[in-house]
Amino acid sequence: MSQVLRGPLTVLGRLLLCTIFLLAAVGNKIPHFSDVARIMESVGVPAPSFLLAGAIVFLLVGSLSVIVGYKARVGAVLLLTFLVLASYYFHPFWNLEGQAQQEQMIHFMKNLSMMGAMLFVIANGSGPMSVDSLLHKRATAPADERGTFAHTSIASPTH
């Protein structure tokens, strides 16, 4: 693959992967907090309001972390944790039969594929065109280049 395309495709991949989590928090869980907490209680989630608040934090922090590529491995762990718990509580196809079982198995398998993607991010990091990549380059640059990074990133009043 062309190195020119690798960075933009990686950014696009991180964005597409995490949009669902960001929008789930902002478009559903935050504005409908009470309704979502009631649904969580109905499926047996303990302390639903507390865990919903935690889920929202995991979704927001995790998705933004992976999208911008800052501490992306940590963000992916947060999203993986959310996916494991959501899959267990909301898509228990093993307790169902017939059409309901098939529908929940599809949702479970979709979550399973996203879990695989999170494991991929945990194993490989955020890739090029990420804050993590930029920080790694700065930290491993020779001392004379680190001075150049610092000099060019801060506006000097004498120039």
C-alpha positions as CSV (number, residue, x, y, z in Angstrom):
1,M,0.0,0.0,0.0
2,S,1.2,3.5,-0.8
3,Q,2.5,5.3,2.3
4,V,0.6,8.4,1.0
5,L,-2.7,6.5,1.5
6,R,-1.8,4.7,4.7
7,G,-2.2,7.7,7.0
8,P,-5.5,9.0,5.7
9,L,-7.0,5.5,5.4
10,T,-6.0,4.8,9.0
11,V,-7.7,8.0,10.2
12,L,-10.8,7.2,8.2
13,G,-10.8,3.7,9.7
14,R,-10.6,5.0,13.2
15,L,-13.4,7.5,12.6
16,L,-15.7,4.9,11.0
17,L,-14.9,2.4,13.7
18,C,-15.8,4.7,16.6
19,T,-18.6,6.9,15.2
20,I,-21.2,4.3,16.5
21,F,-19.9,4.7,20.0
22,L,-19.7,8.5,20.0
23,L,-23.2,8.8,18.6
24,A,-24.6,6.2,21.0
25,A,-23.5,8.4,23.9
26,V,-24.4,11.8,22.4
27,G,-27.5,10.9,20.5
28,N,-29.1,8.3,22.8
29,K,-27.7,7.6,26.2
30,I,-27.2,11.2,27.3
31,P,-30.4,12.8,26.1
32,H,-32.5,9.7,27.1
33,F,-30.6,8.9,30.3
34,S,-33.7,7.9,32.5
35,D,-35.3,5.8,29.8
36,V,-32.0,4.0,29.1
37,A,-31.4,3.4,32.8
38,R,-34.9,1.9,33.1
39,I,-34.2,-0.5,30.1
40,M,-30.9,-1.4,31.8
41,E,-32.7,-2.2,35.0
42,S,-35.3,-4.3,33.1
43,V,-32.5,-6.6,31.7
44,G,-30.8,-7.1,35.1
45,V,-28.0,-4.6,35.0
46,P,-27.1,-3.8,38.6
47,A,-27.0,-0.1,39.7
48,P,-28.2,1.0,36.2
49,S,-27.9,4.8,36.7
50,F,-24.3,4.5,38.0
51,L,-23.3,2.0,35.3
52,L,-25.0,4.1,32.6
53,A,-22.9,7.1,33.7
54,G,-19.8,4.9,33.5
55,A,-20.8,3.6,30.1
56,I,-21.2,7.1,28.8
57,V,-17.8,8.0,30.0
58,F,-16.3,4.9,28.5
59,L,-18.1,5.6,25.2
60,L,-17.0,9.3,25.0
61,V,-13.5,8.9,26.2
62,G,-12.9,5.6,24.4
63,S,-14.3,6.8,21.0
64,L,-12.5,10.2,21.1
65,S,-9.3,8.5,22.2
66,V,-9.3,6.1,19.3
67,I,-10.5,8.7,16.7
68,V,-7.7,11.2,17.4
69,G,-5.2,8.4,18.2
70,Y,-4.3,9.6,21.7
71,K,-3.8,6.8,24.1
72,A,-5.8,4.7,21.6
73,R,-5.0,1.4,23.2
74,V,-6.6,2.7,26.5
75,G,-9.6,4.0,24.5
76,A,-9.9,0.6,22.8
77,V,-9.9,-1.2,26.2
78,L,-12.7,1.1,27.4
79,L,-14.8,0.3,24.3
80,L,-14.0,-3.4,24.5
81,T,-15.2,-3.4,28.1
82,F,-18.4,-1.7,27.0
83,L,-18.9,-4.1,24.2
84,V,-18.4,-7.2,26.4
85,L,-20.9,-6.0,29.0
86,A,-23.5,-4.7,26.4
87,S,-23.3,-8.0,24.5
88,Y,-23.9,-10.1,27.6
89,Y,-26.8,-8.0,29.0
90,F,-28.5,-6.9,25.9
91,H,-28.0,-9.7,23.3
92,P,-28.4,-13.0,25.3
93,F,-29.3,-15.1,22.2
94,W,-28.5,-18.2,24.2
95,N,-31.7,-17.6,26.4
96,L,-34.0,-17.2,23.4
97,E,-35.6,-19.2,20.7
98,G,-36.8,-18.8,17.1
99,Q,-36.7,-15.4,15.4
100,A,-35.8,-13.5,18.6
101,Q,-32.7,-15.8,19.0
102,Q,-31.6,-15.1,15.4
103,E,-32.0,-11.3,15.8
104,Q,-30.1,-11.2,19.0
105,M,-27.4,-13.4,17.6
106,I,-26.9,-11.0,14.7
107,H,-26.5,-8.1,17.2
108,F,-24.1,-10.2,19.3
109,M,-22.0,-11.1,16.3
110,K,-21.8,-7.4,15.2
111,N,-20.5,-6.6,18.6
112,L,-18.1,-9.5,18.4
113,S,-16.7,-8.1,15.2
114,M,-16.2,-4.7,16.9
115,M,-14.5,-6.5,19.8
116,G,-12.1,-7.9,17.3
117,A,-11.4,-4.4,15.9
118,M,-10.7,-3.2,19.5
119,L,-8.3,-6.0,20.0
120,F,-6.6,-5.0,16.8
121,V,-6.2,-1.4,18.1
122,I,-4.9,-2.7,21.4
123,A,-2.3,-4.9,19.7
124,N,-1.2,-2.4,17.0
125,G,-1.9,1.1,18.3
126,S,-3.5,3.9,16.4
127,G,-1.2,3.9,13.4
128,P,0.0,6.9,11.4
129,M,-1.6,10.3,11.5
130,S,-2.4,10.0,15.2
131,V,-1.4,11.9,18.3
132,D,0.3,8.8,19.6
133,S,2.4,8.5,16.4
134,L,3.4,12.2,16.6
135,L,4.4,11.9,20.3
136,H,6.4,8.8,19.6
137,K,8.3,10.5,16.8
138,R,9.1,13.4,19.0
139,A,10.2,11.2,21.9
140,T,12.5,9.1,19.7
141,A,13.9,12.0,17.6
142,P,17.6,12.8,18.1
143,A,18.2,15.6,20.6
144,D,18.9,18.3,17.9
145,E,15.6,17.4,16.2
146,R,13.7,17.5,19.5
147,G,14.8,21.1,19.8
148,T,13.6,21.8,16.3
149,F,10.2,20.3,17.2
150,A,9.9,22.6,20.3
151,H,11.1,25.6,18.4
152,T,8.7,25.2,15.5
153,S,5.7,24.4,17.7
154,I,5.9,27.5,19.8
155,A,5.7,31.0,18.3
156,S,8.7,33.0,19.1
157,P,8.2,36.7,19.8
158,T,11.5,37.5,18.2
159,H,10.7,36.0,14.8
